Amino acid sequence: MAQYGWRYKLGKCTGCRACVVACRMEQNWPEKAKYRWVTVRESGSYPEVRWDFFSSACYHCEEPACMAACDAVGVGAIHRDPQYGAVIIDQAACIGCRQCVYACPYGAPQWNEESGTVVKCDLCVHRIAAGMKPACVDTCVGEALELDTAAAGPVATSDAESIGFANPDMTGPNIRFS
């Protein structure tokens, strides 16, 4: 099995949210749920104020807290794709208990009021299987997002701390910062 991961180039995101729109269109997500989102962090002080943008989604962790929570309640609706390593929620098996939502330190699983289930990024495995990039990567105008097997493996704790990312030792998110 290949494990795909995100490569995120810090400072290249312009905050345009094209990745969010592309994801929404590709996945046809419900209005209130979000598979990908952009956060803004302000730093510095006047007159040298800086805004940094960070595009976030599921990091398809080595040890997904969402999957462990789902298994703990006996549902098993979350599994790892055997070909790409994506952590995927089986919508037909999800009972809507939301334990995965509470367990994820990155906020990836989202409650879908319309279906009564939980949804999240699935790495666009259908696009990868067709030889394409995920919609968010394909649309990123700042070229801040990439997806590849070289980005797989847990992120360094020092890199995570520098941007205010949750402690990667908890789940081993597959993301690299550069």
N, C-alpha and C positions, 0 to 999 in steps of 0.2 A: 504494500500500500504506500502510495506517495502521500506525504502530509504537506498540504499547501498552507501557506501563511501569508500574512500581509507584510509588505514593506512600506513604511510610511516615511516620507522625506520631510522632516521638520522644517518649517519655514517656507515651504513651497505652496502650501494650501492658501488660497486667496479668500476663502470663506464664501465662495460663490454658491455653494450648495448644489452644484450640478450633480454631484454623486447622489445626493438625497433624492433629487427629482428622478434621476435615471433609475435608481432602485425602486422608487415608488411606482414608476411606469412598468418596469420589468416584472415586478412581483405582484402588481395590482393590489397593494396593501390597503387595508382599511384606513379610514381617515385618521383615527386616533393612534394607531400603532406606528412604530417606526423601526425599520430594519437597520437603517443607517441615519446618523445625525451628525451635525457639526457643532462643536462647543467652542466658545470664545474665552480666551484667558487674557486679561489685561495685566500688563506689567510696566514697571518704570514709574516715573513721576513727571509731572509737568515741568518743562515743555517736551520731554522725551518719553512720551507714553507710547506703548507698543501693544498691538493686539496680535495674539497668536491664535490661529485656528487649528482645530484638530477634528478630523473626520473619524467617527467611531462606528463600530458595528460589532458583531460577534467575532471573537478571536479564535474560535474553534480550538479551544484549549487542549493541552495534553491530558489534563485531568479535569474535565468539565464539571463544575459544581452543579450546573443545571441538570446534567445527566445523573449525577449521584443523588440529587434530591428527588428526581422523578423515579429512580429505581428504589429509593428508600420508602416511597409510598406504595410500591408494588405495581406501578403502571408500566414503566419501561417504554414510554412513548418517544424517548430521545435516544438516538443511535448515531454512531459514527459511520459516515459513508466509507465503504471499504476501498474505493478507488482513489478518492481525493482527500480523505481525512476530515471532511466537513462534518460538523455536529448538526444534526437535522432533527426537527420535531415532526413526528408522524401525526398529521392532523386528524387522521381517523382514530388514532389510539389515545390522543390527548383528552383527558377528562376535565381539564380546566381548573385543577386544584391550585395552580399558581405557585407551587413550591419551587419550581425552577426560577421564577421571577424573583423570589425572595433570596434564593441562594447565589445568583450570579453577581459577582462583585463589580461587573462592568455595565450592568443594566441592559444587556442584550435581549433577553426574552421579554416580550411585550404582550400584555393582555389584549385580546381582540374581542371587544364587546359583541360584535356582530355574529361571530361564530361560537363564542363561549369557549375558545381555546387560546393557547399561547402561540405566538408567532415570533420568528427571528430570522436573521440572515442565514441563508443556506449556502453561501459562497457562490451562488449562481452555478451550481454543479451542472445544470442542464446546458449552460453556455460553455463551460469548460469542456464538457464531453463533446460538444460540437466544434471544438477548436477555437472558441472565442474567449475573450477576457470577460470577467464579471462586468455587469453594466456600470457599476460605480467606477471601476478602473478605466473602462473604455471611454467614459465621459469626463474624467478628471482633467480640466483645462490647465491646471497648474502642474500636472504630472506628479502629484504628491503621493498617489496611491499606486502600488504595484502588487501583483500576486505571483508567487513562485514557490518552488520547493526549497530554495535556498533561504527563504525567510522563515521557514518552519523551525520550531524549537523555541523553548521559553526565552522570553526577553530578559536582558540583564536588569537586575534590580536597580542599579545606578541609573540606567537609561530611563526606567519607569519613574523613579523618584524625581528626576529632573523635570518631568512634565506634569507631575501630579497624578500619575497613573496608579491604579490600585496595585497592591503588592503582588507581583507576578509569581511569587513562591506559592501562593494559594492554589493556583490552577494551571500555571504554565501556558499562558496565552501565546499563540503562534503569531507574533508580530515582531518586526525589527524596526528600529528607528535609525535614520541616518540624516 
